[in-house]
């Protein structure tokens, strides 16, 4: 595989005509040439224009749910061929465990965003943020915040250490938002990125222009960016600062999110002494962070902050773990558990950083900076002068306040050991990192955890508290998950990748929209109080194909009696004094005397609006946003107004979700209660008939 690595641009695979300036990419273990990379002659402006036109058009025809279904199909396609990706990753120094984090982690991101997109986003193209804001007394003028997709292109510049996971954590939320991506992988592992992109292209499922790959450098790319575009960058702080200072970012309105160097910390609590489960978990975690990806992780532990007197126990425990578990060598050898750094150049950079730490007062407590003996691909053991191997290293500092230990990152299997006397001093050391992606704390003492949370949360994007209860189930210090924010303040870049639907919203614009209920209903696809309604026939008799936003039922009335209240109280066991004791209830400032149970009223409301015969409504699976507004006394009457508020067809099922606006009124037309009812409704009347007698897809309610 020494030919020029192709790019995938404007719907086809492209290679340069002039390869004289191509850069050679080598095997991390042997130095053997793998491929060459060049973008000489590539029209980058044309690549961006293709995304903004063709990509925007193809993604713009799809709803959130349709894009989410495609993400799942992409994940399944990659899963079927992940062994190819594992094998290719070995040439970058990745062991099977490393590939599980990168390849499987990237696939997991796609699955997660597919699931969250279908659960948490509407089957439309506009996302509502927050409740309705009434702007007039009569309800004729309303305001809402909405998110709509950006009209440009997401340029994603990725680091070498995670060519799949790091790329897909950017691609998935952009795709779900409806914004086309241009992926620029780091050169040392660009061939892995080319492989997963090729798999997705081979599926034939990619919307045209939604994903492009540039294999090589992108000179002048930022000159062609404009308002509506955004950049997601992972890499060094110096490069990030240079890119951030470009005119397109400074004054052109281009959004720039970056994740950069991070001197992450891990604190061993004062209670976590040798022999405790917390100490054992800390040691295991530190060993994993030193050796996974050969320490080439933006989330790896760089500063192990431990109590005075714990250093010897810690180092000896890590030494034992490394001796038991770590086999350094070429990942093609079956017994190898830790591979090389990604390149000889990266090895030399790590050793230079170790030298700077030693010059600042650090001394090597574990490992050696000399050329190690390694297991070769054929199983033999010996030196590998052309490989990028470095042993796991722990560097101790007598002076924990030395500037270098909080500023110099050796991006490899290297961590510094610092000591503290008090928990506040440990917090001060964490903060010296200037902003981190993650800090972990091993403690079983809630007071220690609380102190550190209040002192260091502002300096971290994520905090992991490790104790005996979660030691076995924790994903670990260095493992971001797509459900939660991945990013950090200050030195860590100030950005947020991942983070569930938050990451999707990074690719959208939040806008305050004002208008009449009728207009906001049309704009958002959600019915608003005051908009037009229709009462032609019972809405529960309508399939999803027949039902429309605003279809409404105004029920008959029902009188609430004292006997009803007492029957409900005795039947349910809810004998709260407001329902059973006239004198006590009257003394309560919220009630005029004995009142009906709120849940009695909600139950009766269901009886007032439900059509009992089998039909399109398959199940009631929830109730949200319930608020009781006005108490109901014996002798009062109630009625309910039920309106189809939002209709969400499910892409892969024969039914969809209908959200109903339910309002209970009393005889004076005062609002007694408001809430949303959630039902599953068949898409077609025939499907509803077929569903009769089959198990409900979710637990049914009243």
C-alpha positions, 0 to 999 in steps of 0.5 A: 500500500505505497500508492498515493492515498486518495481523497473523496471529494465532489462525489468521487475518489481523487488523486493528484497528478503531481506526486513530487511533494507527497509525504510518506507515511510509515509503519509505526513498528518497523518504519516500512513505507505504507502510503504517500499523501498529497493534495497537490492541485486539489480545488479546496474552494470547490470542495467547500462549495460542493458541500454547501450546495449539493451536500446541503440540498441532500441533507436538507430533504431529510428529517432528524429521524431519517438522518438518525436511521442512516447513522445506524446503517453506517454503524452496521456497515462499519461493524461488518468490516471492522476487522479490516479496520483493526488490521489496518490500525496495527500499522499505526501501533494500535493493539486490539485493545487500542482498536476497540477504543478507536474503531468500536468507540467510533461505531458506538458514537454512530449508534448512540447518536442514532438512538438519541436522535430518534428519542430526543429530536422531532421527526422534522427539521426544527428543534424547539428550545424551552417553553413558550414565552407569552408576550401579550396578555390575550395570548395573541403574541408569543415567543419561542427559541428554535434551532435551525441548521447552519447553511454551510459546511463543517470542516473537521480537522482531526488528530492522529491518535483516534482516526475513527473515534475522533473523526466520527465524534465530529461527523455524527452530530454534524450529520444529524444536524443536517450539516455536510462534513469535510474531514481532514485526518492527520497524515500519520493515520490518514489511511485508517480514515480513508478506509472507514470513509470508503466503507461508508461510500461503498454502502451507497447510503451517504447522501450526496455531498454529506461527507468528503475526505481530504487526505493531506494538507489543506493550505488556504482552506480557511481563506474560503470559509464564511458565515454559516461554516464551522470548524472542529479542530483537535490538535496542538494548542499552538496550531489551534491558536494560529487557526483561531486567529484567521480572519474568517474566524475573527471577523467572518463569523466562522464558528471555531471549536477546538480541543487541544493539549490537556495536562489532565490530573488524577487525584488519589484521595487521602482515604484511598491508602494501599489495600483499599479498593479505591487505591487498587482502582487508582493503580489500575486506571493509571496503568491503563492510561499509561499504556492504552494507545501508548499514552497518546490520548488527549484524556490520558493522566499526565499528573498523578496527584497523591498524598505525601507518603503514598508515592512508594506504594503507588510506584511499586503497585504500578511497577507490578501491574506493568510487569504483569500486564504490559508486553511492548512490541509490534501489534501484529504479534499476538501477545503484545499489549502495548504498541509504539507511538505513531511515528519516530518523529512523535517518539522523539517529541515525547523524549524531548518533553521528558527531558524538559521535565527532568530538567525541571527537577523530575526524576524517573521513578519507573521505566527508562528513556533508553531504546527498549527491547520489544516483541517483533511481529514474528515473535522474536525479541530485540531492539527495533531502531526503526520503530517508535517505542517508548516504555511506560514512564513515571516521573517524580517531582519533589517540588509539585509547584514546578511550572514545567510539570503543569505546562509540558505535556509528554504526549505518550506513556508518561505521567508525573507524580506529585504529592499534596498535604491537604485536599485544598492543596490537591485542588490547587495542583489540579487548577495549575493545569490551566484547564483540562479535559478530565480530572479523576478522583479515587475516594470513598469519602463524600466530603473529599469528593465534594471539596474537589468538585467545588474547587476544580469543576470550573477547570475541567470538562469532565470529572470522574469520581472512582470508588468501590461501588463503580470501580468495575463499571466505570468507563475510566478516566480516559474514556469519553462517552458520546452521551456527555460533554467531551471538551474542556476550558482554558488550555483544553481548548474551550470547546465541547465535542460530543455531549449528546444532543448538545453537540448537534445543537453546536451545528445549528443556530438558536433564534428567537421567533415571535409571532401569533399562535397560528404562525408559530404552529406553522413554523414549528410543527407544534400546536400552540394555544390559540391556534386553529383547531378542528373538532370534526370527529373523535381524534382517537378514531384517526390514524396518523395519516388522517390526524392533523395538528390541531385536531381537538376534542372538547369533552362533556363535564363531570361533577366532583362529589365528596363521595368521589373524593373519599372513594378515591382516597380509600381505594388508593390509600392517599388519605392526605389531610387536604382531601379528608379533613375539612378543618385542616384543609381550610387552614392550608393557604392553598385550599378553600377546604377539602379538595379533590386529588389531582390524580383523581382529576387526571384519571377522570380526564382520561375517562372523559377523552378516551374512545374505548374501542380498538382503533388507531391509538395503540397505547398510552405510554406517558404523561409529561409536564403535569401542573395543577393550577386551581383546586377543585372542591366538592360540587365543582365540575370539570371538563377536558380539552384535548388537542393534537399538539405534535405528530412524530412518525417513527421511520422504522415502525408502523406507528408514531408518537402523538403528543396531546395538549390536555387542559382541564377546566372547571365550571368557571372556565378556570384552568385546573391542570395542564399536561401532555399525553403521549400515545402511540398511534398506527400510521394507517387504519389497516395497521391499527386493525392488524395490531389489535390483539398483539402486545403493546409496543410499550407499557400501556397506561390508563 
